[in-house]
Amino acid sequence: MQLQKVERSSLNTVTRYGDSHIDVNDVRYENAICFKPEGPITTWPVRKVSDITTQLLELAAGVTAKPSSALDFLDDNAPSSYDNAPDILLVGTGAKQVFISPQVLAPLLKARIGIECMDSQAAARTYNVLMSEGRNVAVALMLNEDKGND
């Protein structure tokens, strides 16, 4: 299914999506990937939702943890801190929407990064819209071919 008009920008755009591939800027990927509008498209080492860890979500969001202060333990409500944090991370969970464990999401949510889980085609479409609006968005897309998305 083609997801984008023929006109191109310099931004990473999902151009096609199928059960066993994702095309970004007309380059085919046959594995799960993650990226932002600008920068590299990275292999995301996830085959099913139960593989997703906080560290893999941080990879997908393209963030690095800021060094913590010696006094951070005093404020349990202080948000986690990341450099280069997107406003929202879209997670495409394959052929169907599957939710990620709240414990895995907690550090990113605490840092005020919105996380939306949806099927991968919906995530690809949503990413293209948000990216075209200039939003600070990141996306991680799993393939449909693995039926065990638990």
C-alpha positions, 0 to 999 in steps of 0.5 A, a space after each residue: 500500500 502506497 502511503 505518500 504522494 509522489 512529492 518528496 521532502 528531505 524528511 524521512 517519510 514512510 512511502 510504502 508498507 506491506 506485511 514483510 516490508 516498510 519503505 522509507 524514502 523509497 528504500 525497503 526495510 525487511 525488519 522492524 525499524 525506528 526513526 525520526 523525521 531527520 536522521 538515520 533509519 535504525 534497525 529496531 531489534 524487536 519481533 514481538 511486543 513482549 520483546 520491547 523493553 524501556 531501553 528499546 523504547 529509548 532507542 526508538 525515541 532516539 533519546 539519551 538519558 541526562 546525567 542524574 543529580 545527586 539530589 534527584 532521589 529527594 523528589 519522587 515526582 521529578 520527571 526523568 530527563 532525556 536529551 533529544 526527546 520527541 513529544 510523541 513516540 508512535 509504536 506500530 505493533 504489527 498487524 494489530 494494536 497491542 499495548 505495552 506494559 505500563 512498567 516498560 513505558 513508565 520512565 518515558 511517560 515520566 519524562 513527558 514523552 507521549 507514547 501511542 501504540 497502534 497497528 503498524 499501518 496506522 502508526 506509519 500514516 499517523 507519523 507521516 501526518 505529524 511529521 508533515 505538520 512539523 511535529 517532534 515525533 519518533 516512530 518504531 514500526 514492527 512488521 506484520 509477518 510475525 503472528 505472535 505479537 502477544 
